[in-house]
Amino acid sequence: MPYWLMKSEPDELSIHDLQRLGETRWDGVRNYQARNFLRSMQAGDAFFFYHSSCPEPGIAGIARISRPAYADPSALDPLSHYFDAKASVDKNPWSAVDVRFVEAFARVIPLAELKLQSALLELPLVQRGNRLSVMPVNSAQWTAILALR
């Protein structure tokens, strides 16, 4: 089973928001490489929920893909922050997935700690200049991160 890491700003959607909701749509991805990763996801795939753009960025928990990629409706909503004027019902280049809560960690595993792990040197998250909001995580990296919680 593939593993992933997906970033969200906690003031928009946090792991605790997802815990309260149970399940929700993950939308607003506006990078083509990240979108392609979304399109590769299957129902049941697990991902680390990463809090970004906050005082303590890091991995906050685990969630699963509950519905694979479909056309992102936020691209068509003129009131949405993720509206894309070039998108249409017939030609929407953006994708969303539905996700469901699995676990909130007792603590956020900080990015600084992740960068110190030799097992994570190849993880795109810890590499300089990588700003993707969706990325693959291999099974060895998954296991190494789980050992940190």
C-alpha positions as CSV (number, residue, x, y, z in Angstrom):
1,M,0.0,0.0,0.0
2,P,1.4,3.4,-0.9
3,Y,2.0,6.0,1.8
4,W,1.9,9.8,1.4
5,L,2.4,13.0,3.3
6,M,0.0,15.9,2.8
7,K,0.3,19.4,4.1
8,S,-2.4,21.6,5.5
9,E,-2.3,24.9,7.3
10,P,-3.9,24.1,10.7
11,D,-5.9,27.3,10.6
12,E,-7.6,26.0,7.4
13,L,-7.8,22.3,8.4
14,S,-5.9,20.7,11.3
15,I,-5.7,17.1,12.3
16,H,-8.1,18.0,15.2
17,D,-10.5,19.5,12.7
18,L,-10.4,16.2,10.7
19,Q,-10.8,14.3,14.0
20,R,-14.0,16.3,14.7
21,L,-15.3,16.0,11.2
22,G,-14.3,12.3,10.7
23,E,-14.1,12.8,6.9
24,T,-13.8,15.7,4.5
25,R,-12.7,16.8,1.1
26,W,-9.0,17.7,0.6
27,D,-9.0,20.3,-2.1
28,G,-7.1,23.4,-3.2
29,V,-4.0,21.7,-4.5
30,R,-2.7,24.0,-7.2
31,N,0.7,22.5,-8.1
32,Y,0.7,20.1,-11.1
33,Q,3.2,17.6,-9.5
34,A,1.2,17.5,-6.2
35,R,-2.0,17.1,-8.2
36,N,-0.5,14.2,-10.1
37,F,0.3,12.6,-6.7
38,L,-3.3,13.1,-5.6
39,R,-4.4,11.4,-8.8
40,S,-2.2,8.4,-7.9
41,M,-3.9,7.8,-4.6
42,Q,-6.3,5.0,-4.0
43,A,-9.0,4.5,-1.3
44,G,-7.3,3.1,1.8
45,D,-3.9,4.7,1.2
46,A,-2.5,6.2,4.4
47,F,-0.9,9.6,4.8
48,F,0.9,11.6,7.4
49,F,-1.1,14.8,8.1
50,Y,1.5,17.6,8.2
51,H,0.8,21.0,9.7
52,S,2.5,23.7,7.7
53,S,2.9,27.5,7.8
54,C,2.4,27.6,11.5
55,P,4.6,28.2,14.6
56,E,5.5,24.5,14.9
57,P,5.3,22.8,11.4
58,G,5.4,19.0,11.6
59,I,3.6,15.7,11.4
60,A,0.5,15.8,13.5
61,G,-1.2,12.5,12.8
62,I,-2.4,10.0,10.2
63,A,-5.4,9.9,7.9
64,R,-6.5,7.7,5.0
65,I,-7.8,8.4,1.5
66,S,-11.5,7.5,1.5
67,R,-12.3,8.5,-2.0
68,P,-9.8,8.7,-4.9
69,A,-9.3,11.7,-7.0
70,Y,-12.2,13.6,-8.7
71,A,-12.6,17.0,-10.2
72,D,-11.9,19.7,-7.5
73,P,-15.2,21.7,-7.1
74,S,-13.3,24.5,-5.4
75,A,-11.7,25.4,-8.7
76,L,-15.2,26.3,-10.1
77,D,-16.4,28.3,-7.0
78,P,-15.8,32.0,-7.5
79,L,-16.1,32.5,-3.7
80,S,-13.4,30.0,-3.0
81,H,-9.8,31.0,-2.3
82,Y,-8.9,28.2,-4.8
83,F,-11.1,29.4,-7.6
84,D,-9.5,29.0,-11.1
85,A,-11.0,31.2,-13.7
86,K,-9.6,29.0,-16.5
87,A,-11.3,25.9,-15.1
88,S,-14.8,24.8,-16.3
89,V,-17.1,21.9,-15.6
90,D,-15.9,20.3,-18.9
91,K,-12.2,21.1,-18.4
92,N,-11.1,21.2,-14.7
93,P,-7.4,20.5,-14.4
94,W,-7.5,20.2,-10.6
95,S,-8.3,17.2,-8.4
96,A,-9.5,16.6,-4.9
97,V,-9.7,13.5,-2.7
98,D,-11.8,12.7,0.3
99,V,-9.9,11.8,3.5
100,R,-10.8,10.3,6.8
101,F,-9.3,10.6,10.3
102,V,-7.2,7.8,11.7
103,E,-5.0,9.1,14.5
104,A,-3.8,12.4,16.1
105,F,-0.3,12.1,17.6
106,A,0.2,13.0,21.2
107,R,2.7,15.5,19.9
108,V,3.5,17.1,16.6
109,I,6.8,15.7,15.2
110,P,8.6,18.9,14.3
111,L,10.3,19.4,10.9
112,A,13.6,20.1,12.7
113,E,13.5,16.6,14.3
114,L,12.6,15.0,11.0
115,K,15.6,16.6,9.3
116,L,17.9,15.0,11.9
117,Q,16.8,11.4,11.0
118,S,19.3,9.6,8.6
119,A,16.4,7.4,7.5
120,L,14.6,10.4,6.1
121,L,17.4,12.0,4.0
122,E,15.6,11.1,0.8
123,L,12.2,12.3,2.0
124,P,11.3,15.3,-0.2
125,L,9.9,17.1,2.9
126,V,13.4,17.5,4.4
127,Q,15.2,18.4,1.2
128,R,16.1,22.1,0.6
129,G,13.7,23.9,-1.7
130,N,10.9,21.3,-1.7
131,R,7.6,22.9,-1.1
132,L,5.2,20.3,-2.5
133,S,2.0,19.9,-0.5
134,V,1.5,16.3,-1.5
135,M,4.4,13.8,-1.7
136,P,5.1,10.1,-1.6
137,V,6.6,8.4,1.5
138,N,8.3,5.0,1.1
139,S,7.7,2.2,3.6
140,A,11.1,2.6,5.3
141,Q,10.4,6.3,5.8
142,W,6.9,5.6,7.1
143,T,8.3,3.2,9.7
144,A,11.0,5.6,10.7
145,I,8.5,8.4,11.2
146,L,6.1,6.2,13.2
147,A,9.0,5.3,15.5
148,L,9.3,9.0,16.4
149,R,5.8,9.5,17.8
